[in-house]
Amino acid sequence: MKSWILKSEPDAFSIDQLMAERTQTTLWDGVRNYMARNNLLAMELGDKGYFYHSSCKVPAIVGEMRVVEKAFPDETQFNPESRYFDSKSTRKNPRWFSPRLQFERKYATPITRGMLHKTVLVNSQLFKSFRLSVLPLTQSEAATLEKIVLRLNPL
């Protein structure tokens, strides 16, 4: 299984909002970057997602999610009233996709960007592709991150 970092601004959608959802699931929709879209399409059932709060006072990984449904066409692209509407996208040829993710756990101790900067993750896309909202982790990066998680947030 693969691991991913999925960024969201907490003012737009936070881990607390995910926890409050009746089914504790969400569609990861509204992504309008082709590289991020390709990453969403590459997600498989059971893949781990690390929920990253971005563009806030203390950017940090704040919890975990799991892919429970592979990406399918993002409905917001077809809705002219949506801020994510795409007039070039059609039902026959959609351009944007959303997987369904389920809440797994919220960390008592968030893993801040500063903490991650002191690890092998400093060489990851997290620090190289600031605007990319969906990032794959290599096996080495995922293993390092998991060690940090277990040290700071034991099960």
N, C-alpha and C positions, 0 to 999 in steps of 0.2 A: 504494500500500500504506500501511496505517496503522502506527503505532507505539504501544506500550503499555508501561507500567511494571507489573510483577507483583511483589507483595511476598510474601516468605516469611520467617518467623523462622528463622535458620540452625540453631537447635536442633531445629526441626521438619523442615525440608527446606532444604538449602543447595545452592549451585551445585556444590560438590564432590560431593555425592550425585548430582546430575544427571549430572555427568561420569562418575561411577562406574557408572551404569546401563549394562547390556550394550549397549543400542541408543542410549544417550545421549538417550533421550526420556522424557517423563513426562506423565501426565494431570494437568492443573491442577485437582485435585478438592478437595472439602471446603469450597468457598466457600459461605457461607450468608448472603449479603447480596444483596438484590435488585438494587441498582445495579451491584455487581460482577458478578453473574450476567448482567445485561443486557450488560455490557461483554464478558464471555466469549462470549456468543452473537453479538456483533457482529464478532468476530475472523474474518478471512478467511485462506485458505491463503497462506502467504508473508509475512504480517504479522510485523513485528519485535517481539520482547519484550525489554525490559530487565529483568534479574533484579535485584531490590532486596532486600538483606538488611535487615529491619526489626526493631524491638524488640531491639536488641543494643547493645553498647558504642559502635560507630561505624556508624550506619545508612549504607548506601551502595549504589549500583548497582555490581554486581560482575561483570557479564557480559551476554551476549546469548543469546537463544533465537529460534527461528523457529516459527511456527504450521505444523504439518505435517498436522493433521487438525482439521476444524471441530468445534465443541462438539457433544456428544451427551449423552444422559442420564448423569449421575454415578451410578455403581453404589452408592456408599457410602450414598446416601439410602434404598436399599431394604434394607440390611443392619441388622437390629435390634441386632446386636452392634457396629456401628460407632458411633463418637462423633458421626458426621455423619448418623446415621439420622434420617429425617423421616417420622413416622407419617402425615402428611397427603399425602405424595407417593405416587403410584401409577405403575406402568409405563404405564398408559394416559394418565395426566396427570402427568408428572414435573415437578418444580419446579426442579431443580438440574442444571447442565450442566458439562461439562469438555471443553476442547480438549486436543489432544496437542501438546506443545511439544518441540522438539529443541534440544539444546545447540549453540551456534555458537562461542562463545569466552568465556574467563574473562579479566578484565582484570588486568594486572600491577599497575596503579594503580587501585584502586577510586575511584569518583566519589562523594565523601561528600555527605551532606545539606548540610553547611556550604558546600561548593563550589557546589552547586546553588542554594543560597539567594542567591548573589551574581549570579544570572542571571535571565533572563525567567521561568525556571521557578518563581521565588518566587511568581508569580501563578497557578501551575498547581494542579490538584487535589491534587498531592502535598503541598502545604503548607496546603491548605484542607480536605481530607477525610482526616484522619489515620487514620480507621478503614477507609477504602476500600482494599481489597487489589488491585484491578485498575483501573488508571487509563489513560484514553486521553490521548494527547499531540496537541496541535494540530500542524499542519505547522511553524509557527514554533518551537514548543517542541522538536519532534523535530530540526529543523535545528540549533538551538542545542546540544542534547545531543550530536548527532553531531559537531559541531565540537570540543566538549570531549573526547569519546571519542578522536577522531583526534589531538588535541594530546597527551593523556596516555597513550594506548595505540595508537600507530601500528601499522598492519598490517605 
